[in-house]
Amino acid sequence: MAGVVRIGVAERRARLGRRHRLAAGAQAVDPLEVASSLVALHGSDPSTVYLSSLARMDGSDVAAVERALYEDRTLLRLLCMRRTVFVIPTELAPAVLAASARTVAAQQRRLLHGMLAENGVTADVESWLAEVERVALDALAELGEATANEIGAADPRLRAELVLARGKNYEGRQRVVSRVLLVLAAQGLIVRGRPLGGWTSTQFRWSVTDRWRPGGIPEMSTVDAEAELARHWLGAFGPATVDDLRWWTGWTATQTKRALGRLDPVEVDLDGAPGIVLPDDLEPVSGRPAEPWVALLPALDPTPMGWQRREFYLGEHAGRLFDTTGNVSPTVWLDGRVVGGWAQRKDGEVAFRLLEDVGSDAVTAIKRSAAALAERLGDVRLTARARRPSPVERELLA
């Protein structure tokens, strides 16, 4: 890679700290700034949205995140990249919908077709599903904001039960309404509103998008949307590899190549691996003085979940902190690298385990951060959702 600009580990860690609002002096002013800095917040576990935001803001609380989600509505939940629920800045919704969510919707629609046929629900799957979707949308428009059960009460077809993975040891059952809402959400026609319980609840009320956001989500061409999403991602996570971008978006090789063709990124050397960066993003930041920093990030946080190739910040710790499907547990960070994991015990204590020697000053700072997080959580108890506990997490909770 002679003649190619090299961007080393130190520079990548420095960028991570500043751009992901983790380094000293880089804290965000509100949840919207947090989400914009990371492109999107991972939302499969609702608590991640709050903990990821609070870790990056000074003096803010859960109420600030709730205001952004449910009052100001500057943030929006959307089923999109890798069939995952993300919380995205509302202004980025058109790009995410066109570049990712609609593909997910088409995949989920085909999957639902198969479920309906396999369960013998109807002989004319396409017409039946189109009619049931209209029923669900009409019911939700009339109700204003409603749970899946309340929407299902509008028509017995929505309450029909599907057997999933029939005959397998993980066989399950799900009502048609749940699958229909998933497809409608990926199409951007409905959105998740306030949860039924507190901020860790997984049970949401639904709303028609036009009601939640007057005018709905504006249309955008697929190719423009792909380029826009890739540009935002590279601005937050670059430099990175092409495979990192393809993995994060869930795109095909063709989509990834098409998006990058619109951006004309610069090729760089990532310590021997070929990488890319936006043309105006070659200026280093690692030469600027920076205070040491620590952070306790939640499970599924967008920073550790942002790259497929994680060696530059994770080292040899993947097997201790990720589950077998590639989902990260809570992590302890020091100056741009993962140095351990943490977990909340039943009594509310935030316990941590370091996986390398970080020195006494860093240990003291991590202890302070753990105590502050425990105080902030108060009576709330976190549980593993959308993932399996990692080895470190299981050890801390034993």
Disulfide bonds with the S-S distance in Angstrom:
none
